[in-house]
């Protein structure tokens, strides 16, 4: 399965703050061999070192804490609660329909994976470029 298929695959939503903290603890205790993809930047070509991974997780937690003051989390998704190797984190200010039921779901802000990322912007942009009329009416 390639990176885009994994990105679109099954994920478990982290709803409770206790589960969020447990996931971040697991990530912090296993900081090696991660690709850290800030989707506002170019996809990384190499894994980050453990120190950079932990520092970036800390920065992400600060953003979530300051900008997502809800009783539930709901913006972090992982492929596996016990042994995560792919995590999607949405920015609190760019949620749209995070559940993905919309025509153009928002792009996660941060993607943490053990697999080398592919540029997801082109994947999502190609779907945005297809407007309503061109989607349903073929000229």
C-alpha positions as semicolon CSV with decimal commas, in nm:
position;residue;x (nm);y (nm);z (nm)
1;X;0,000;0,000;0,000
2;X;0,149;0,337;-0,095
3;X;0,153;0,650;0,119
4;X;-0,162;0,806;-0,030
5;X;-0,359;0,482;0,013
6;X;-0,247;0,463;0,376
7;X;-0,340;0,829;0,427
8;X;-0,690;0,759;0,298
9;X;-0,714;0,430;0,488
10;X;-0,869;0,343;0,822
11;X;-0,773;0,558;1,120
12;X;-0,889;0,568;1,479
13;X;-1,007;0,907;1,601
14;X;-0,870;1,018;1,935
15;X;-1,169;1,169;2,114
16;X;-1,073;1,164;2,482
17;X;-0,792;1,384;2,614
18;X;-0,654;1,091;2,816
19;X;-0,618;0,890;2,493
20;X;-0,452;1,190;2,325
21;X;-0,195;1,216;2,605
22;X;-0,136;0,839;2,598
23;X;-0,074;0,850;2,222
24;X;0,170;1,140;2,250
25;X;0,348;0,957;2,534
26;X;0,387;0,653;2,305
27;X;0,520;0,873;2,025
28;X;0,764;1,046;2,259
29;X;0,890;0,711;2,390
30;X;0,957;0,591;2,034
31;X;1,104;0,902;1,863
32;X;1,325;0,730;1,605
33;X;1,272;0,678;1,232
34;X;0,977;0,916;1,189
35;X;0,898;1,130;0,890
36;X;0,743;1,452;1,010
37;X;0,541;1,618;0,733
38;X;0,408;1,969;0,786
39;X;0,173;1,984;0,489
40;X;0,229;2,358;0,450
41;X;0,583;2,268;0,345
42;X;0,746;2,030;0,100
43;X;0,724;1,661;0,185
44;X;1,035;1,551;0,376
45;X;1,286;1,326;0,209
46;X;1,445;1,197;0,529
47;X;1,343;1,102;0,880
48;X;1,394;1,359;1,155
49;X;1,627;1,293;1,445
50;X;1,475;1,197;1,780
51;X;1,533;1,538;1,936
52;X;1,362;1,722;1,650
53;X;1,072;1,477;1,660
54;X;1,016;1,531;2,033
55;X;1,051;1,910;1,999
56;X;0,802;1,923;1,713
57;X;0,554;1,707;1,905
58;X;0,586;1,953;2,192
59;X;0,518;2,244;1,955
60;X;0,213;2,067;1,810
61;X;0,080;2,002;2,162
62;X;0,117;2,374;2,241
63;X;-0,087;2,467;1,933
64;X;-0,357;2,215;2,022
65;X;-0,368;2,328;2,385
66;X;-0,392;2,697;2,303
67;X;-0,624;2,679;2,001
68;X;-0,845;2,374;2,059
69;X;-1,012;2,434;2,392
70;X;-1,283;2,172;2,362
71;X;-1,399;1,903;2,604
72;X;-1,289;1,642;2,350
73;X;-0,991;1,609;2,117
74;X;-1,126;1,489;1,781
75;X;-0,844;1,630;1,565
76;X;-0,584;1,354;1,604
77;X;-0,609;1,020;1,424
78;X;-0,382;0,716;1,431
79;X;-0,371;0,386;1,248
80;X;-0,299;0,189;1,567
81;X;-0,345;0,285;1,932
82;X;-0,091;0,033;2,065
83;X;0,179;0,062;1,802
84;X;0,119;0,374;1,591
85;X;0,320;0,424;1,275
86;X;0,096;0,678;1,101
87;X;-0,068;0,976;1,271
88;X;-0,277;1,256;1,120
89;X;-0,319;1,580;1,313
90;X;-0,550;1,855;1,196
91;X;-0,488;2,217;1,284
92;X;-0,763;2,347;1,516
93;X;-0,823;2,646;1,288
94;X;-0,867;2,441;0,970
95;X;-1,117;2,173;1,058
96;X;-1,393;2,192;0,801
97;X;-1,552;1,848;0,805
98;X;-1,271;1,645;0,960
99;X;-1,478;1,330;0,947
100;X;-1,412;1,328;0,572
101;X;-1,776;1,312;0,473
102;X;-1,746;1,630;0,270
103;X;-1,659;1,651;-0,097
104;X;-1,326;1,816;-0,017
105;X;-1,213;1,715;0,332
106;X;-0,947;1,934;0,492
107;X;-0,585;1,834;0,463
108;X;-0,422;1,734;0,791
109;X;-0,165;1,991;0,901
110;X;0,084;1,736;1,034
111;X;0,147;1,381;0,920
112;X;0,376;1,159;1,125
113;X;0,471;0,831;0,964
114;X;0,730;0,561;0,945
115;X;0,680;0,555;0,567
116;X;0,838;0,813;0,338
117;X;0,569;1,068;0,250
118;X;0,449;1,158;-0,094
119;X;0,333;1,509;-0,181
120;X;-0,031;1,508;-0,075
121;X;-0,103;1,859;-0,198
122;X;-0,123;1,740;-0,558
123;X;-0,361;1,460;-0,457
124;X;-0,599;1,695;-0,279
125;X;-0,563;1,985;-0,524
126;X;-0,661;1,767;-0,821
127;X;-0,995;1,699;-0,655
128;X;-1,052;2,069;-0,578
129;X;-0,979;2,162;-0,937
130;X;-1,273;1,955;-1,053
131;X;-1,573;2,183;-1,002
132;X;-1,935;2,086;-0,955
133;X;-2,032;2,130;-1,320
134;X;-1,733;1,944;-1,460
135;X;-1,782;1,663;-1,209
136;X;-2,137;1,584;-1,312
137;X;-2,158;1,710;-1,669
138;X;-1,913;1,575;-1,921
139;X;-1,868;1,808;-2,217
